[in-house]
Amino acid sequence: MVSENLKKIRMSEKVGYASGDFACNLIYATVSTYLLFFYTDVYGLSAAAAGTMFLVVRAIDALADPFIGALVDRTNSRFGRFRPYLLFGAFPFVVLAILCFTTPDFSEMGKLIYAYITYVGLSLTYTFINVPYGALTSAMTRNNQEVVSITSVRMVFANLGGLVVAFFVPFLATFLSDTTGNTALGWQMTMAFLGVLGGALLIFCFKSTNERVTLQKPEEKIKFSDIFVQLRVNRPLVVLSIFFIIIFGVNSISNSVGIYYVTYNLGREDLVKWYGLIGSLPALMVLPFIPKLHKFLGKKKLLNYSLSLNIVGLLALLVIPPSQITLILIFRLVAAAGSITAGAYMWALIPETVEYGEYKTGKRMGGLIYAVIGFFFKFGMALGGIVPGLVLDRFGYVANQIQTPEALLGILLTVTVIPVCLLILAMIDINFYNLDEEKHQEVVRELENRDQVYIDHMDDFKM
């Protein structure tokens, strides 16, 4: 008889779960892609001030992750351990997202303080939702192939959210700005629309999912110090954490600088939405095949091939003349295909690091481990936030004017060479991942045996 923890998950539940990432990405991708541009070209902050703020805010957010993870792992409610955060976090998430794209009439310092407060608030709220949302995968099943399938569906929806953001946000913001005659109001109304939709989808995700996997026993209390135990004994978690730093740093850099590259280097502001669309489009073609690629190639080959594809696409952008728009868009598609495949598949590896941690320590710490991952990927996002701002400032970028050759070079290097260097580091890192399929199956069998022993013991105790 197949354990409940290993059974197949209905597609309707996978879609319900995936809708949560669609919701988060409506807001996260908008912030990641357009907030730096909004701060410099609409709100009026300098590139250096905005870039520094990205570093500070994301560092604060990252430092909060382990505490939030420990809190999540101690949560017990009639809704489960992870799902309540989707329900109760939806409303503040929407409100703070709107406030981030609001431009009050303050002094220069007042504007900066307001930006810090609202961005910190949004980032922490996102963490209170995203840590338990990610950990929910490990509570839905222990079946590794089902985890890959759930993650693939999730990433399709996440990238659909990115596609909506990439194509419709600039279109909608421009349309509403022209209609109202107020650019700031146009951006605020755009985020209000996305926020309300995202909040509704988070509640739908809450209602559609189930927590099945037995978590830690009542006597196994999760402490903040357990994070250091995990980092000492859980090598797959350490390797994956470093990988997340790098990949999110690359994505953050590429997303935030892409709008500058198209607007100034290509001189085609009208192509911003198409450039963004092409960055998300491969998800619809590639992600449904990730479970098959996982079976055929295995973990390391799949990730290494994906990263290589990304590097080829970025290096092509470095050498193709700005006048060759068609070629640029083709290699943008190539780079995106590699980036999306690696970025999607790495999420499927987290549940097995949760299981490996339980195997090594006897404690199942889904929330804490996702918080560790969150800490590291937000550190990567922080680097991805400050690097563009500082590089643009160093090369003499000035908003809303024709850029100097030096500034154009700075934009080009930031969108190509810097990400390529980081991707090479990612390839080196992932080859230290030591949890192959055979070892993972051994871990799952041992955990299922432990669970059965515990259940038998409790039954004897009740008798």
Summary of the structure (lengths in Angstrom):
residues: 463
radius of gyration: 22.0
end to end distance: 24.8
largest distance: 81.0
contacts: 1717
relative contact order: 0.16
helix: 82%
strand: 0%
